[in-house]
């Protein structure tokens, strides 16, 4: 289970938490900012903001949270990899380089199946956190896992048997982490990758790479669909996006605010991307996140600590009885226990269905000028 940020504790009274939980448990839920359950926060986005980067983007949510992503590509010399199905050359060439006339058993000339996960490196800078703290490490792992799940990105970094591109993705969160930053960082990375270009290769086969100096002749890392005009935003495939979802009662709520996270009974991060057939989306990764309501704020005595058995409900009947007390003017407390598979299925269905949340977000990001 992924860590939650320690900055997510809000100075809300028990009565305020109970009111929030009751409002979000209604059918339909009443969100503090008036959004529907599947509606994302308004945002401002722009791409190509860093002149020296291969791709870049900035996204700012209406609540003031903001992030910038820069992507840089460098040419590196490849090492021989046994899993590629090739053998060391015997023609007296460089050590670790296959014979010129020997083709790999796996993959093709376009690089399919030849990419390596190590060719993509991501770093996340969050104010107040070290690079090796739990939060940036998990966020980096979650976003990288989704990017590499299909294998298409790393295969596009293949140049020839001797050289490849190394992709550096640098993410900078410019605002405070009052709300879980995963969706913001994911959408910004998605836009930066859409705008990323690689110089056009002029050399052939296993020659030392020679690139075209004309940037207008460069190729998108995620290419445009072949049957669309050059200026069109339609893509043959698109980078994945990661959505943050919470459950309150029987309701599923996307893109929760910091106040909604405070009373979430379950928090799930789900990454979706284009399917192999090009029709619809598929789930690339799912991770659970500790909801702030299950963490113990500083200064809470052990007898009140739900994590150690305190007074948190341990069953659905206890939770129902507790809700009756809350409705009568008592205090809501988070239940203990895992997340049911039926809840995960419902969330995945809402994210993947035709015209659902996943498609809506991707289509909206495609309209950002690149």
N, C-alpha and C positions, 0 to 999 in steps of 0.2 A: 504494500500500500504506500502510495506516495506521500511525502511530507507536506504539511500545510505551513504557510508562512506564519511566523510568530507575530507579525504585524497585523494579523487579521482580527485580533481581539478588538472589539469596538466597545466604547463606554456606553453601552445600552443597559437600561435598568431591566429587571425581571419582567416588569409590566410591559415594557416596550418589546422585548423579545417575544412574550406571549401574544401580544397584539399582531406582530409581524407573522408569527407562525399561524395564527388563526386566519389571517387575511389570505395567506398563500395557500391554505388548505381548502379554501372555498372552491366551488365549481361554478364558473371559472374562477381562477385565482385572481386576487386583486394585488398587483405589484405596486411597490411604493412610487415608481415613476410612471405608472399607467400603461406599461407595455403589455402586449399579449404574451402568452407563455413561450412562443417560439420567436419572438421579435428581438433582434439584436439592438444594442445601443447605437445611436447615430454616430457616425465617424467621419473624419476628414482624412483623405489619403492622397499621397502623391508619390511618384516614382522618379528615378534618375535625378536624385538630389545631390549625389556625391560624384563629382566630375571624374575622379581618378579610379572609380570602382567599375567592375564589369556589370554590376547591377545594384540598385539601392532603392529603398522605399522608406516612407515615414507615414505612420498612422497615429491619429490622435482621436480618442474616444471623447464623447460629449462630457464625460465626467472629469476630464482633464488628464487621464492617463495617456502617456505618449511613448512611442518607441521608434527607433531608427535601426535599419538593418543595412549593412554594406556587404557586398559579395565580391571577392577578389579571386581570380584564377591565375595560377602559375604553372608553367611547364616543369614536370619532373621526369627523371629517368626511371623507367620501370624496372622492377626486379622480377626474376623468373618465379612463377607461381605454379607448383605442381598441380593444383586443382584445376588449372586451365587445360590440362591434358597435353602439354607440350613437353619436350625433352631438351636437355642441354645440347647445344650445337656441337658438332664434331668437325666442323670445317675450319677450325683454327681461329674462330672469331672471338669476340669478347666473352668472358665468362658469364654464364647465366643467360645468354642470348641464343634462341633457337636458330637452326639453319635457315637461310633465306628462303629455301624452297620447301620448308616444312610448315604445314598449316596446322593450327590447333584443332584438336578433335571437337572441342566445344566452341560455340560462338561462330561469327561470320566476320567478313571484312568490315562491316559497319560497327563492330564493337559489341554486338549482342552477346551477353554472357561473359564478357571479358573484364568488366569493371570490378573494382575492389572497394569495400566499405571504407578502407583507410584513405581513400582519395577525397573524402568529404570530411571536413573538420569544422566543428561549430563551437563558438565561445559565446557566453552570455554574461553581460555585465549588469548587475542590479545594485542600485545604491544601498549601502549598508550591509552588503553580503560579500564574503570572500568568494573567489572562484571555485573553491572546493567545498563550499557549504552545501547542505542538502538541497535547498531550493534550486539554485542554478544548475547543479549537477543533474537533478531529475528533469528539469525543463529541457536541458540540452539533450538528454537521453531520449525523452519522449518525442521531441521534434525530429531528431536524427533518425530514430527508428521508423517514423512515418515516411521520411524522405527516401530511405533506402529500402523500404518494404517491397516495392515493385521491381527494383533493379534497373529501371529505365534511366534514372539520373546518373548513377555511377557508370553505366555503359556508355553514356554520351561523353564521358570524360576520357574515353579511350582514344588515343591518337594513332599509334601503331604498336608493334611488339616491343619497341624500345622506349617509348615516351607516352606520357599521359598528362592530363590536366589535374592539378590539385586545387580543390575548391575550398576556400576559406569563407565561412559565414560568420560574420561578427554582428552580434545583437546587443543593442544598448537600450536599456529601459531608462527613460529620462524622468519618470515620475515616481512617486511613492508607490509601495506595494500594498496599499490598503485592500485592494481586490486582487484575487489570484490572477497573475499576469499571463497565464498560458494562452488564452484566446488572442490577446493583443499581439503577443510575440509571433504566434502562428500566422495570423493574417498579414502582418508586416513582412514576415519571411516569404510567404506565398507571393506577395506583390513584388518583392525584390527578385525572386527567382524568375517571375514572369518577364521582368525587364532585363534580365541578364543576357549578355551576348558574349560569344567567343569569336575571336578573329577567324576568318576563312583560311583554311589550310591550302597552301599552294604546292607543297611538296607531295611526293607519292610514296607509297609502300613504306619501307622502313628507313627512308632517308631521315636525316636530321630535320625536324620540323621547320618549315618556312611559311610564314603567315603573310596575308595581305595587309598592308598598312592602311587601307581604306576602311574606316570604321563603318561606313554605310554598306559595305559588302559583308559585314560580319553576320553571323548566324545566331538566332535566338537559342538559348540553352533549352527552352521548351518551345519548339518550332511552331510556326503558324500552320494551320491546316492547308494542305496543298491546293485545295479547291476554293480558297478564299483570296481576296485581294490582299496585297502586302500590308495595308494599313488596318486590316480587320483585326479584331481582338480574338477571333476564333482560334483555338489551339488544337493541335492533334492530340495532346494530353496536357494535363495541368498539374502543378504541384499540389500535394495534399493540404488539407486544413485540419486543425484540431479544435474541437468544440468542447466547451465546459458545460456540463449539465448537472442540475441538482434535482432531488426528489423531496417534496414536502407533502406528506399525506399520500394521496393518490395522484397528485399532480407532478408533471415533469416540466421543468422550466429551464430554458436555454439562456446562456450568457447572463448568469446571475450577477447582481450588484453586490457590493460589500455587505449591505444590510441583509440581503437575501441569503448570502453565504453563512451569515451568523446563525441562522435558524435551520439550515439544511440538514435533513436527516441522512442524506447520501449525496456524494459528489463523485461524478464520473467524467473522465476525459476520454473522448472518442475521436480518433483520427480517421478521416475518410478521404478517398481519392478515386480517380477514374478506374473503371474495371478494364480488364484486358480486351474485352470486346468493343470498348468505346461507348457502350450503351449503359448509362446509369453509373452509380457509384458503388464502392465496396468498402468494408471496414478494414483498415490497415492495422489499427492498434486500439486497445481499450485498457485504461488504467483507472483504478479507484484512488481517491484522494481523501485524506483524513478531513472530515468537515470540522471547521473551527468549533462547532458546538460540542464536539466530543473531546476537545482539548481542555486542559485545566488552566484557567487564567491564573496569573500570579496572585498569591495571597489567599487562595481557596483552601480551607482545611481539608484533610483527608476524608473526613466524614461526609463532606459535600462533593467529593470527587467522583464523578460518574465512571471514570476509567478504573477505579479501584473498588467498585461495587457500591459506593455511596447510596444515593437515592434515585438513581436512574432506573427506569423501567427495564425489566429483563424479558418481557414477553409482550405479545400484541395485546393481551388482556390488560396487563399493567399499563401499557401505553394508552389504551382506550379509557381506562379508569382515570389516568392522569389527565387526559384531555377533558374529561368531564369536570375535573377539579379546576382545570385552566379556564374552561367556559364559565365556571361559577365564580371566577375572580381569582383563581390560584395562579401558580407559576408553571409555565411549560418547561420541561426538561428533556434533553435529547435521549432517545432510546439507544440501547446498546445492541450490537449484533451485526451480522454481515449483510451484504446486499443480495437480494434474491435474483435468480437468473431471469425470472419473468420481467423484472424491472430493466435489466440490461437489454433484453430482447425488445422491449417497448422503445427504449431510447435508440437502439440501432435502427429500428424500423422507421422512426420519425426522422432520423438523420439521412437515411438512404432512399426513402420512397420518392417516386417521381413527383417533382414539384415540392419536395420537402425542404427541410432546413439546409441540408448540405448543398443542394443545387441552388437554392436561393442565394446563399452566401457566395458561392463561386461565381454565379452569373453577375452578382453585384460587383465583385472585385474585378471581373473581366472588363467592366465599363470604365475602370480607371485608366486614364491615358498613359500609354507607354511610348 
